[in-house]
Amino acid sequence: MNLLGKREKEIYGSSTLAGIEKNLTSLAEKYDYQLDCYQSNYEGELVDYLQEAEGKYAGIIFNPAAYTHTSVALRDAIQSINVPVVEVHISNIYSREEFRKKSLIAPVCYGHIAGFGILGYRLAVMAFLEGTM
């Protein structure tokens, strides 16, 4: 995620993570909500962050990237908290390589958005703002 805008632009587009975060933060502020953004390349740090969300956040928008297909630890962390999580992917993981078509995370998430590019993040924010969670 930290290399958005630099890697595989034909799949992930040219938007940077900082640009996406700025756009989503502005959207949330229009509704008088606060949005915190967090990125890590380390699975354990993501687990810790999810576990610390209880009582702190009303919801989580989460792109587990490659961990989507491999991380039982992240799945268990999401399942263990009482905070709705929406899994978001920029690309349509179901139209890509066979190993990417299985999300270990989706079954324990409130919702799943894939294939709409960075619009998927806005859709997830709007789901929380509109009170559908």
C-alpha atoms as a printed R data frame, in Angstrom:
    type eleno elety resid chain resno       x       y       z
1   ATOM     1    CA   MET     A     1   0.000   0.000   0.000
2   ATOM     2    CA   ASN     A     2   2.856   2.373   0.731
3   ATOM     3    CA   LEU     A     3   3.940   2.104  -2.924
4   ATOM     4    CA   LEU     A     4   0.615   3.130  -4.444
5   ATOM     5    CA   GLY     A     5   1.163   5.441  -7.378
6   ATOM     6    CA   LYS     A     6   4.557   3.863  -8.051
7   ATOM     7    CA   ARG     A     7   3.861   0.177  -8.596
8   ATOM     8    CA   GLU     A     8   1.693  -1.606 -11.147
9   ATOM     9    CA   LYS     A     9  -0.170   1.516 -12.199
10  ATOM    10    CA   GLU     A    10  -2.161  -0.520 -14.721
11  ATOM    11    CA   ILE     A    11  -3.745  -2.385 -11.785
12  ATOM    12    CA   TYR     A    12  -3.695   0.126  -8.916
13  ATOM    13    CA   GLY     A    13  -3.714   3.465 -10.740
14  ATOM    14    CA   SER     A    14  -1.551   6.497 -10.113
15  ATOM    15    CA   SER     A    15  -3.062   7.761  -6.848
16  ATOM    16    CA   THR     A    16  -0.731   7.733  -3.877
17  ATOM    17    CA   LEU     A    17  -1.646   6.537  -0.405
18  ATOM    18    CA   ALA     A    18  -1.159  10.089   0.909
19  ATOM    19    CA   GLY     A    19  -3.533  11.401  -1.750
20  ATOM    20    CA   ILE     A    20  -6.194   8.822  -0.920
21  ATOM    21    CA   GLU     A    21  -5.882   9.583   2.796
22  ATOM    22    CA   LYS     A    22  -6.201  13.328   2.188
23  ATOM    23    CA   ASN     A    23  -9.283  12.832   0.004
24  ATOM    24    CA   LEU     A    24 -11.011  10.537   2.517
25  ATOM    25    CA   THR     A    25 -10.154  12.765   5.475
26  ATOM    26    CA   SER     A    26 -11.729  15.733   3.674
27  ATOM    27    CA   LEU     A    27 -14.832  13.689   2.925
28  ATOM    28    CA   ALA     A    28 -15.226  12.633   6.572
29  ATOM    29    CA   GLU     A    29 -14.697  16.208   7.799
30  ATOM    30    CA   LYS     A    30 -17.564  17.421   5.599
31  ATOM    31    CA   TYR     A    31 -19.799  15.221   7.743
32  ATOM    32    CA   ASP     A    32 -18.088  16.355  10.954
33  ATOM    33    CA   TYR     A    33 -16.343  13.011  11.459
34  ATOM    34    CA   GLN     A    34 -12.692  12.273  12.090
35  ATOM    35    CA   LEU     A    35 -10.763   9.721  10.063
36  ATOM    36    CA   ASP     A    36  -7.500   8.201  11.261
37  ATOM    37    CA   CYS     A    37  -5.238   6.525   8.712
38  ATOM    38    CA   TYR     A    38  -2.704   3.805   9.421
39  ATOM    39    CA   GLN     A    39  -0.455   1.759   7.164
40  ATOM    40    CA   SER     A    40   2.070  -0.927   7.988
41  ATOM    41    CA   ASN     A    41   3.878  -3.597   6.046
42  ATOM    42    CA   TYR     A    42   4.079  -5.736   9.200
43  ATOM    43    CA   GLU     A    43   1.320  -8.199   9.951
44  ATOM    44    CA   GLY     A    44   1.813  -8.070  13.729
45  ATOM    45    CA   GLU     A    45   1.505  -4.284  13.772
46  ATOM    46    CA   LEU     A    46  -1.772  -4.556  11.860
47  ATOM    47    CA   VAL     A    47  -3.034  -7.149  14.344
48  ATOM    48    CA   ASP     A    48  -2.106  -4.844  17.236
49  ATOM    49    CA   TYR     A    49  -3.857  -1.877  15.609
50  ATOM    50    CA   LEU     A    50  -7.033  -3.872  15.011
51  ATOM    51    CA   GLN     A    51  -7.075  -5.166  18.578
52  ATOM    52    CA   GLU     A    52  -6.633  -1.620  19.931
53  ATOM    53    CA   ALA     A    53  -9.646  -0.395  17.904
54  ATOM    54    CA   GLU     A    54 -12.214  -1.685  20.392
55  ATOM    55    CA   GLY     A    55 -13.833   1.314  22.071
56  ATOM    56    CA   LYS     A    56 -11.739   3.715  20.003
57  ATOM    57    CA   TYR     A    57 -13.288   3.526  16.519
58  ATOM    58    CA   ALA     A    58 -16.821   3.232  15.207
59  ATOM    59    CA   GLY     A    59 -15.586   1.359  12.155
60  ATOM    60    CA   ILE     A    60 -12.537   0.318  10.178
61  ATOM    61    CA   ILE     A    61 -11.857   0.458   6.451
62  ATOM    62    CA   PHE     A    62  -9.168  -2.106   5.799
63  ATOM    63    CA   ASN     A    63  -7.157  -3.090   2.757
64  ATOM    64    CA   PRO     A    64  -5.144  -6.072   3.929
65  ATOM    65    CA   ALA     A    65  -3.398  -6.236   0.515
66  ATOM    66    CA   ALA     A    66  -1.528  -9.537   0.072
67  ATOM    67    CA   TYR     A    67  -2.402 -10.547   3.648
68  ATOM    68    CA   THR     A    68  -5.968 -10.956   2.369
69  ATOM    69    CA   HIS     A    69  -5.052 -14.358   1.022
70  ATOM    70    CA   THR     A    70  -2.708 -15.574   3.749
71  ATOM    71    CA   SER     A    71  -3.347 -14.116   7.180
72  ATOM    72    CA   VAL     A    72  -5.284 -16.141   9.688
73  ATOM    73    CA   ALA     A    73  -3.887 -13.745  12.323
74  ATOM    74    CA   LEU     A    74  -5.612 -10.730  10.753
75  ATOM    75    CA   ARG     A    75  -8.818 -12.708  10.304
76  ATOM    76    CA   ASP     A    76  -8.747 -13.712  13.977
77  ATOM    77    CA   ALA     A    77  -8.031 -10.118  15.051
78  ATOM    78    CA   ILE     A    78 -11.027  -8.822  13.108
79  ATOM    79    CA   GLN     A    79 -13.251 -11.591  14.416
80  ATOM    80    CA   SER     A    80 -12.194 -10.831  18.004
81  ATOM    81    CA   ILE     A    81 -13.246  -7.165  18.007
82  ATOM    82    CA   ASN     A    82 -16.669  -5.603  18.189
83  ATOM    83    CA   VAL     A    83 -15.949  -2.993  15.507
84  ATOM    84    CA   PRO     A    84 -17.386  -3.294  11.984
85  ATOM    85    CA   VAL     A    85 -14.682  -3.748   9.354
86  ATOM    86    CA   VAL     A    86 -15.116  -3.158   5.631
87  ATOM    87    CA   GLU     A    87 -12.511  -4.869   3.474
88  ATOM    88    CA   VAL     A    88 -11.543  -2.773   0.444
89  ATOM    89    CA   HIS     A    89  -9.448  -3.680  -2.586
90  ATOM    90    CA   ILE     A    90  -8.575  -1.351  -5.431
91  ATOM    91    CA   SER     A    91  -8.474  -4.161  -7.979
92  ATOM    92    CA   ASN     A    92 -11.079  -6.863  -8.514
93  ATOM    93    CA   ILE     A    93  -9.293  -9.684  -6.730
94  ATOM    94    CA   TYR     A    94 -11.732 -12.174  -8.250
95  ATOM    95    CA   SER     A    95 -10.601 -11.399 -11.799
96  ATOM    96    CA   ARG     A    96  -6.904 -11.798 -11.058
97  ATOM    97    CA   GLU     A    97  -4.620 -14.754 -10.395
98  ATOM    98    CA   GLU     A    98  -6.247 -17.832  -8.862
99  ATOM    99    CA   PHE     A    99  -4.470 -17.413  -5.509
100 ATOM   100    CA   ARG     A   100  -5.932 -13.897  -5.125
101 ATOM   101    CA   LYS     A   101  -9.538 -15.052  -5.488
102 ATOM   102    CA   LYS     A   102  -9.788 -16.297  -1.892
103 ATOM   103    CA   SER     A   103 -10.092 -13.770   0.922
104 ATOM   104    CA   LEU     A   104  -9.551 -15.150   4.395
105 ATOM   105    CA   ILE     A   105 -10.656 -11.749   5.708
106 ATOM   106    CA   ALA     A   106 -14.031 -11.234   3.964
107 ATOM   107    CA   PRO     A   107 -16.067 -13.782   5.960
108 ATOM   108    CA   VAL     A   108 -15.415 -11.893   9.226
109 ATOM   109    CA   CYS     A   109 -15.997  -8.417   7.782
110 ATOM   110    CA   TYR     A   110 -19.215  -6.439   7.727
111 ATOM   111    CA   GLY     A   111 -18.730  -5.679   4.045
112 ATOM   112    CA   HIS     A   112 -16.378  -6.196   1.120
113 ATOM   113    CA   ILE     A   113 -15.674  -3.796  -1.766
114 ATOM   114    CA   ALA     A   114 -13.395  -4.757  -4.655
115 ATOM   115    CA   GLY     A   115 -12.719  -3.592  -8.167
116 ATOM   116    CA   PHE     A   116 -13.816   0.046  -8.075
117 ATOM   117    CA   GLY     A   117 -10.339   1.531  -7.828
118 ATOM   118    CA   ILE     A   118  -9.896   4.183  -5.162
119 ATOM   119    CA   LEU     A   119 -13.626   4.894  -5.332
120 ATOM   120    CA   GLY     A   120 -13.993   1.777  -3.178
121 ATOM   121    CA   TYR     A   121 -12.555   3.678  -0.228
122 ATOM   122    CA   ARG     A   122 -15.074   6.504  -0.681
123 ATOM   123    CA   LEU     A   123 -17.881   3.947  -0.876
124 ATOM   124    CA   ALA     A   124 -16.710   2.440   2.415
125 ATOM   125    CA   VAL     A   125 -16.511   5.858   4.085
126 ATOM   126    CA   MET     A   126 -20.010   6.685   2.851
127 ATOM   127    CA   ALA     A   127 -21.336   3.387   4.215
128 ATOM   128    CA   PHE     A   128 -20.156   4.417   7.668
129 ATOM   129    CA   LEU     A   129 -21.282   8.036   7.296
130 ATOM   130    CA   GLU     A   130 -24.725   7.036   6.086
131 ATOM   131    CA   GLY     A   131 -25.113   4.767   9.104
132 ATOM   132    CA   THR     A   132 -25.411   1.484   7.286
133 ATOM   133    CA   MET     A   133 -23.127  -0.233   9.798
